[in-house]
Amino acid sequence: MKNSFSNTILILGVLFLCITTVSCQKDKTDTFDITQSKWKLKYISINNTKITPLERRWHMYVLEFTNDSFLQLNLSVNSGGGKYQISSLGNITIALDAYTELCCDNDFDLQLIGVAKQITTYKVLGNKLIFKGSDTEIVFKKKFP
């Protein structure tokens, strides 16, 4: 009897945590201005395969929207950027074309730039910025100072 009660309490606790976690991941796309934050890369996904950078130093893989049409993305060795356009809420195009040859020092950097070119939509869930394209995804987390 005591064991059954403990299991019930445990199950209720886990259920509460699951509900709380899901509610914290509320869709904020229509109320959150993505250009007012810096974003730290979590991973990219190509054909449902997650790929994470080998190194994660504080300055690497940070996305910042510098004005109403330009963005900057720090990679492993260099920073660069390009243009973006939000055509309507949740719809975006990104053109990362302002990098030097040193920018793409590794395969991950090349993959990231390739995936970014395929992005067509974005969504803000909790503190994550999720870009999606055809069979691709880039997930950033809001960077706090």
C-alpha positions in Angstrom: 0.0 0.0 0.0 2.8 2.4 1.0 4.7 1.6 -2.2 1.6 2.2 -4.3 1.1 5.6 -2.8 4.7 6.5 -3.4 4.4 5.5 -7.0 1.3 7.6 -7.4 3.0 10.6 -5.9 6.0 10.1 -8.2 3.8 9.7 -11.3 1.9 12.9 -10.4 5.2 14.8 -9.9 6.5 13.7 -13.3 3.2 14.6 -14.9 3.3 18.1 -13.3 6.9 18.6 -14.6 5.9 17.6 -18.1 2.9 19.9 -18.2 5.0 22.8 -16.8 7.8 22.2 -19.3 5.4 22.1 -22.2 3.6 25.2 -21.1 6.9 27.1 -20.9 7.5 26.3 -24.5 4.6 28.5 -25.6 4.7 29.8 -29.1 5.8 33.4 -28.9 6.3 34.0 -32.6 3.6 36.7 -32.9 4.7 38.6 -29.7 8.5 38.3 -29.7 10.8 40.5 -31.8 13.6 38.2 -32.8 15.8 41.1 -33.8 16.1 42.4 -30.3 18.1 39.4 -28.9 21.3 37.6 -29.5 20.9 33.9 -30.2 23.4 31.0 -29.4 23.3 28.0 -31.8 22.1 24.7 -30.2 22.2 22.5 -33.3 21.3 22.1 -37.0 19.3 19.2 -38.3 19.5 17.8 -41.8 17.0 15.1 -42.8 16.1 14.6 -39.1 19.8 14.1 -38.1 20.9 16.5 -35.4 24.4 17.9 -35.8 26.1 20.0 -33.1 29.3 22.1 -33.3 32.4 20.4 -32.0 33.4 23.5 -30.0 31.1 25.8 -28.1 33.0 28.7 -26.8 31.0 31.8 -25.7 31.7 33.8 -28.8 31.1 31.0 -31.4 27.9 30.5 -33.3 26.1 33.6 -32.1 23.4 35.1 -34.3 22.6 38.8 -34.1 20.2 40.9 -36.2 22.1 44.2 -36.6 19.4 46.2 -38.2 16.2 45.7 -40.2 17.7 43.7 -43.0 21.2 42.6 -42.0 22.4 39.9 -39.6 25.7 38.7 -38.2 26.7 35.1 -37.4 29.9 34.2 -35.7 31.3 30.9 -36.8 34.2 28.9 -35.4 37.0 31.1 -36.8 35.4 34.2 -38.3 32.3 36.2 -38.3 30.3 37.4 -41.2 26.7 37.7 -42.1 24.3 38.6 -44.8 20.8 39.8 -45.4 17.4 38.6 -44.1 13.9 39.4 -44.9 10.8 38.7 -42.9 8.1 38.7 -45.5 5.3 37.9 -43.0 5.0 36.7 -39.5 6.9 33.4 -39.3 8.3 33.6 -42.9 11.9 34.5 -43.5 14.6 34.3 -46.1 18.3 34.4 -45.2 21.3 35.0 -47.5 24.6 34.4 -45.7 27.0 35.8 -48.2 29.4 38.1 -46.4 32.2 35.8 -45.2 35.9 35.6 -45.9 37.6 32.4 -47.0 38.6 31.7 -43.4 35.0 31.6 -42.3 34.4 28.0 -43.2 37.3 26.3 -41.4 35.4 23.1 -40.8 32.6 21.0 -42.2 30.1 22.1 -39.6 30.4 25.8 -40.6 29.9 24.8 -44.3 26.8 22.8 -43.3 25.4 25.6 -41.2 25.7 28.1 -44.1 24.2 25.6 -46.5 21.2 24.9 -44.2 20.7 28.7 -43.6 20.2 29.2 -47.3 17.2 26.8 -47.2 15.4 28.5 -44.3 11.9 29.6 -45.1 10.1 29.9 -41.7 10.8 30.7 -38.1 9.1 30.2 -34.8 9.9 31.3 -31.2 9.1 28.6 -28.6 10.0 29.6 -25.1 13.6 30.9 -25.3 14.4 29.1 -28.6 14.4 30.5 -32.1 13.7 27.7 -34.6 14.3 28.2 -38.3 13.0 25.6 -40.7 13.4 24.7 -44.3 12.7 21.7 -46.5 14.2 18.8 -44.4 16.4 21.3 -42.4 16.2 23.0 -39.1 18.4 25.4 -37.1 17.8 25.8 -33.4 19.1 28.8 -31.4 18.7 29.6 -27.7 18.3 33.1 -26.5 21.7 34.3 -25.3 21.6 36.1 -22.0 24.4 38.6 -21.2 
